[in-house]
């Protein structure tokens, strides 16, 4: 049995980019920064993520730049050819569920913190 399960908690780098696919399905793309360590040993990693359907509505309403979120998802390899015809690929996280953390640093309103049901 193959398993591809990811759980991370971090902060959004910028507001999600929301678009409509030709099929009519909504999609959101975002990057989540996750820091580990402390002091001069601190390291930040950046993870590209995407989600579809009703989950996009939650991102559209509650998630902006700097928002702390926790996600679970699966890994997916995207492949394409660059302008020179070379094969390229990257791994993205396809979000299955999320949990909203504390307020964004610049947000003073109620942000709907907590688990988000789908």
Secondary structure, 3 states (H helix, E strand, C coil): CCCCCEEEEEEECCCCEEEECCCCCEEEEEEEEEEECCHHHCEEEEEEEEEECHHHHHHHHHCCCCCEEEEEEEEEEEEEECCCCCEEEEEEEEEEEEEECCCCCCCCCCCCCEECCC
